Amino acid sequence: MGFTTQILHSDRRFGVEHGNLIKPVHPGVTYGYDDARELAAVFQGKQKGYTYGRQINPTVEALHQKMNLMEGGIASLAFATGMAAIGTMLFALLRRGDHVIASKYLFGNTASLFESFSRHGIEVSFVDLGDAEEAQYAIKDNSKLLFVETIANPRTQVADLEGLGRLCKTHGLVYVVDNTLTTPYLFQPKNVDANLVVNSLTKYIGGHGNALGGCVTDLGSFDWATFANILPDYQSGDPALFAMNQMKKKGLRDFGASLGADAAHRLSVGSDTLSLRMERACDNAQKLAEFFQDHPAVEQTYYPGLNSHDHYERVAHLFKRPGAILSFELKPEFDCFERLNRLKTVIKATHLGDVRTLAIPVAHSIFYELGAERRAAMGIKDNLIRLSVGIEDIEDLLSDFDQALA
């Protein structure tokens, strides 16, 4: 079955009440049993069933099934936000004294989260992961995990995803790929030997800016029986599920960053049109990037679909399309605030992956807290504008930017 067909028919194939085609919202958090022994068996993991809404919910489980289909995974676990997914995963799988390798171009909030973990005894090295041969020099005896995003936000650098997969396999590192900006429609991390995939469901998978959510999917490619940080309580049953058991019971249960049923329903329904939205948004992004590349007010354009991009060939090899995120630097004589304020159709806002096109002055907002020195190291100039390109009619977007930059 094709990508979209699988998603559209996922709920009914796994069973929906009363012959419905989509899983309804189950708001209840408590599940009762006639037999107390059955209740105990469910708690002990000897029998499938529902315990408490913080850990399990029928509507959320339907979303898990969709994410498994999208990413080709063996198990998925949804969270209240994308940051909750990353944070809970790290909380569940790492311990004091461990070392993590992360991309130096991580999105600001994610980088901040890793820095917070470093203050609690987990060592973090921020490295340019554009070349796996260089990245190997960051590996230490206590290295446990490597974390990378498919496309860096906002400068759109693309890591050596294939080389990093080989590197992690050689050194026994857990390879975690954040697939948010590409989505499982444009890229399958399992093809580069990733072990865990993170998606911020809030972005393209939900697609409409109406629900927060995040997800971790296990691709079944790591031998968790060899991972020293799996606690004895979670080393039962299939070893392929050891990490997911620990994330669910030690991470989600203890941290409590649960995805609500209503949000899960919105995200699930939104995901049905993922491929259609991504095709349109990528088409728009390509045409806008070509427009900016030739515009006299623009100093530099960053979009992986331009042959001037440093990683153009890598992107063409790895991804179905180059994505719908781009950024551009205005020439020094142009004020980014003044030009943004002239936009009439494009919305001045943070967020990514909405059906509407959004623009934001990066250095003055989402990367402001990093400070000028860190921004400079990441190549983020004061006149850099990031776009999350939506699905509007391209003529309207081109016209809006044409008048704003005139």
N, C-alpha and C positions, 0 to 999 in steps of 0.2 A: 504494500500500500504506500501511496505517496505521503509526504509530510503532512499536508493539509487534511487529507482524507482521514488519516489516523487520528488527528486531533479532534476533528469534527465529530467522529463517531466513538471517541474514547469512552465517554460516560456511559452510553447505552451498552457498550460491549462488556463493561465491568459490572453492569447491573444498576438500574435506576428504579426507584419505587413507582408503582402504578403505570409502568410503561412510558414514563417521561423520557425525553431525549437528552436532557441535561440534569445533572445532580442538583437537587434543590438545596436551599439553605437550611442547615440543621443548627439552630442556635443553642440547643441544650448542652450543658456541660457535665451533667450527671447521668450515669448509666446504671440501671438496676438489674439484679439477677435474682431469679427464683431460688437458685441453689448456691449457697455460700461457697461450696467447694469449687464451683465453676468460676465464681468471682476470684477466688484465690489462685486458680490455675491461670487466669488471664493476667493477674498481677505478676505471677512468677514466670510468665512467658511460655508456659507449657501449652497454652491454647490461645488462638486468636480471639480478639474481642476488644471492647472499649472499656477504659478505666476512668479517665477524667479528661475534661475538655482542654486542659493545659497541654496535654501530650497527644491527644488523638481526637479526631472529629471526622464524621463521614464526608462532609463537604470538602474539607482540607485533604482528606485521603484521595478523593477524586482528582484533585489538582496534582497530588503526588503522582498518580498514574499518568497524567498528561505529561508531566515533566520527565518521567521515565521514558515515555515514548519519544519525546522531542530529543532528548540527549542520548538515547540508547543506554540508559542506566539500569541498574538492578534495584536501586532504592533511592527515594528522594525524601527530603524533610523540609517543610516550609516553615517560615518564621515571619514575625510581624513586619520586618523591613529587610532590605538587603544588608544593611550594616549589622542587624541582629544575626543574620545568617553567617556572616564572616566572623563576628565576635564570638558567637556560640561555638562555632567549629573550632576556633583557636582555643577557647576556654576548655573544650572537651578533650582535645587531642594533644595539647602541649602541657608541659610542666616546667617549673623553675629550673633554669640551667640549660634548657634547650636553645637551639639557634635556628633562626628562620632567615631565609633569603627572600627579599621582595624587590620588585622593580622600583627604581629610583623615580619613575614617572607615575607612580600610583596616584589616583585621584586623591585630593586633599583630605577628605574625611577618612578614607581608608588608611592613608599614611598616618594620620593622627591616631587612629585606633591602634596601629602597630606600635607607634611610639608609646602609647599608654601601656601596652603589654610589656614593652621593654623596661618600664619603670617598676614592673612587678616581677622582674627576674628572668624574663625571656629575652635573649639577645636577638637583635634584628639588624641585618645588614641590608642597606638599600643600594642596589647595584643596577647598572645599565645592563639589561638582559637582552639587548639587541644582538648579542653574539654569545652563543652558549660556550664557546671556547674560552672567552674571557670570564664568563660567569663561574666557571669551574674553580677559579682561584678564590672565590668567596666561600667555598665549602670547607667546613671544619669537622672535627671529630664528633661534635655535639649537634651537627646540623640534622634537622628532622623534616623540614618542609620548605618547599619553594612556592611562592605565590606570585602570579603574574596576571595582568589584564590583557585581553586580546588586542585591543586598540587603546592606547593611552589617551586620556582626557586631560587637557584639551588639544595637545599638539599632534595627536594621531600617530605617534610612533607605534610600530608593530614589532613585538618581541620575536626572537628566534624560537618560535613555538615548537618546531620539530626538533631542533637541536637541544632545547631544554628538556624535552621528553626523553631523549636518549640519555642525557646527562643524569636526570633524576633516576632513571631505571638502573644505570650503572652504579650509582652511589646509594641506592636504596632510599631516596628521598620521596616523600609524598608530594606529588605534583598537582597543585591546585590552580585551575584556570578560571578566572572570572570572565564569563562569556556574555556579560550584559550588553556591551556595545555591538557585538556581532549577532547575538541571539543564536539559538540552535538551528535556526533556518539558514543563516549565512555560513555557519561554521560548526563543525562537530569536534570538540576537543578530544574525543576518544581516538580520532585519527592521528593525533600527535602524542599518544600514550599518556594522556592526562589520567589522573586517578580520581580526583574530585572536581566537580564543576559548580561554580557559584553563579547564580543569576539574581539580579535585582528584578523581581517580578513587577515592581512599580513602573519600570521603564517600558521597553517595547513589548514584552509579553502581555502585560495588562493593556498597555497602549493608549489609554484614554485619560490618564492623570486623575483617576477617581478611586484609587485604592493603593495602599502601601503593602509590600510583601517582599520576601526574599526566599531563596531556596538553595539547598546543597544537594547535589546528586552524586551518588557513588557509581562509578562506571564499572566496578567489579574487576579492576585491573591491578589492585594492590593486595599483597598478601598480608593481611592485618594480623595474622598469627605470629608474624615476625616483628610487629611493632611494639616496642617495649612499653608504651604508654597506655595500652589497653588494660583496664583493671580486671582482676579475676572475675568479678561479678558479671562482666559482659563478654566473657570468653566461653559462651555456650552456643550450641547450634552451629549454623553455617559460619565458618571463619570470614567469609566474604562480607558478612553483615556485622562483624564485631564493631567497626568504627561507627556505623550508623546506629547500632544499639546504644553505644556510649554517648553519641551526640544527642540521641533522643532522650535517654533516661538520665544521663549525668548533665547534659547540656541544656536541652529544652526544658526538662522537668525542674532542674535547679535554678536556671536563669529565668525561665518563665516568659521568654520572648515569643509567645505563641501567636500564630496567625488566626484571626477571627474568621468565623464561617462566612459572614457577609462579604468581607474582603476577598476571601478565597473564591467565592462565587463570581464576583465581579472580574477578578483576574482570570479565572478559568474561561468565562464567556468571552472576554477580550482576546484571549489567546487564539480563539478560533480563526481570527482573521490576520494572524501574525504575518503569514507569507504575503498576503495581498498588500498589507500596509508597508512591509519592508521593501517590496518591489517598487512601489510608488515613491516612497521616501528616498530610496537610493537613486532612483531616476532624477528626482528633484535635486538631490545633493550634488550629483555629477554635473548637472547643468549650472547650478549656482557656483560650484567650484570653478568651472571654466569661465564663468562670467567674472568672478573676482580675480582670477589669474590674469586677465587682460585689462582690468580696470585701472585707470591712472591714479586713483586714490588709494590703491592697495599696494602695500610693500611686499607682502608675502602671503601665500595661500597654502593651508595645510589640509590636504585631503588625500587619502590613500588611493583614490581613483585617478589621480593625475600622474602622468608619466614622469613629472618632475619630482614626485615624492620619493624620499630615500628608500622606501620599502615597497615601491610599486610592484615589482616582480614577485616579491614574497606574498603580497596580498593577492595578486592574480592567481598564484599557485594554491594558496590556502583557503581563500574565502570565495563563496559564490558571488558576492557583491562586496564593494568596499565599505559599506555601511552608510549611515545617514548623519554622521557627526562631522563637522568641519569647523575650521577656525581660520581667521585671516587677521593680519596686522595692517592697520591703516598707516599711511605715511605720517611722519612726525607733525606735519603742518595741519593734520586733520584731528579734531578732538573727538574721541570715541563716544563721549556722552552726547555731544551735540548731534552726531550722526545717528546714534541710536534713537534719540528723541524724535527724529524726523520719520521714523517708521510708522506706518499706519496699519498694516496688516500683520506684520511680524510682531510677536508679543515680547516685551522686555521682561524676562522671568528666568529663574533657575529651573532645573529639571531637565530630563532627557527622555526621549522616546515617546513623546506625546504625538498625537495626530496633528497638532498645530505646530508651526515653526516658532521656535523660541530663541532669543538672542540675549547674551549676557556679557558685560565687560569683565573678563576673567580675573585680572590682577586686583581689581577693586572689590571683588565680591567673594566668590567661592575659594579663591587662593590667597585672599588678603592676609589671613592669619599666619600663613607660612613665612611671611616677611620677605623683604626685597632680595636678600641674599639667596634664599632658597628658590625663590621664583626665577632669579637670574640663572641659577644652576639648571633649572628645568626648561629654560628658554622661553619663559612667559614674560612678555613685554607689556608695558602699561597700555599700549594701544591694541592689544589682542582681544578680539571678539569671537566668542564661540557660538556656533549655531547648532541647535538640534532641529534638523529639517523635518517638516511634517509632510502632509499629503495634499496640501492645497494645489490648486491649478498653478502650474509653473509660471505661466504668463503673469499672474498676479504677484508672485514672489519676485520675479525679475523686475517688474515694474516698480515695486515698492523699494527695492534696494537701489534701483537706478535713480529714483528721485531723492532718496536719502543721501546718496553719495555724490549727487550732482554738484 
